[in-house]
Amino acid sequence: MNTTALSFAAKRYQRDIIDRLLQVQDIMIPKFCFKGCSKLVDIVLPSTVTGIKEGSFQDCTSLENVTLAANTIEIEKFAFYN
């Protein structure tokens, strides 16, 4: 999975690209991928996402709801900090 592409799309809030990239099997959301994405309010992580790295959603000040799949087995420290 191209984590650089996911981070790039996240910073520009390109929802269609993010949705396509999240369909890759066994993906870990990379460190600080969505950091500071103030437009992010709700996120539903599909079953393809098995983990969330440190600070992935840090400083997403508008984030209100996160839905995780049952197979999300690893959430690193400070993944949702602030």
C-alpha positions in Angstrom: 0.0 0.0 0.0 1.3 3.4 -0.9 1.2 5.2 2.5 2.6 8.3 0.9 -0.4 8.5 -1.4 -2.8 8.0 1.5 -1.1 10.8 3.5 -1.1 13.1 0.5 -4.8 12.5 -0.2 -5.6 12.9 3.5 -4.0 16.3 3.8 -6.0 17.5 0.8 -9.2 15.8 2.0 -9.6 13.9 -1.3 -12.3 11.6 -0.1 -12.6 9.5 -3.3 -8.9 8.7 -3.3 -8.9 7.9 0.5 -11.8 5.5 0.0 -10.0 3.7 -2.8 -6.7 3.4 -0.9 -8.5 2.1 2.2 -9.8 -0.9 0.2 -6.3 -2.4 0.0 -6.1 -5.6 2.1 -4.5 -5.5 5.6 -3.7 -1.8 5.7 -2.2 0.0 8.7 -3.1 3.7 8.8 0.4 5.3 8.8 1.8 7.5 11.5 0.4 11.1 11.4 -1.5 10.3 8.2 -4.6 12.4 9.0 -2.9 14.7 11.5 -4.5 18.1 11.6 -7.3 17.2 9.1 -9.8 19.7 10.6 -12.5 18.8 8.0 -12.7 15.2 9.2 -15.9 14.8 11.2 -16.8 11.1 10.8 -14.7 8.1 9.7 -15.7 4.5 9.1 -12.7 2.3 8.8 -13.4 -0.8 6.7 -12.4 -4.4 7.6 -9.3 -3.9 5.4 -7.8 -1.7 8.1 -6.1 -3.8 10.7 -4.3 -1.2 12.6 -3.8 2.5 13.3 -0.3 3.9 13.9 0.8 6.5 16.3 -0.7 10.0 15.8 -2.7 8.9 12.8 -5.7 11.1 13.7 -3.8 13.5 16.0 -5.2 17.1 16.1 -8.3 16.2 14.1 -10.3 18.8 16.1 -13.6 18.2 14.3 -13.6 14.4 14.6 -16.7 13.3 16.4 -17.3 9.6 15.4 -15.0 6.8 14.5 -16.3 3.4 13.5 -13.8 0.5 13.6 -14.1 -2.9 12.1 -14.0 -5.9 14.5 -10.6 -7.0 13.1 -8.8 -3.7 13.9 -6.3 -5.3 16.2 -3.7 -2.6 16.8 -4.2 1.0 17.9 -0.9 2.7 18.8 -0.5 5.3 21.5 -1.8 8.8 20.7 -3.6 7.6 17.6 -6.5 10.0 18.4 -4.6 12.5 20.5 -6.3 15.9 20.8 
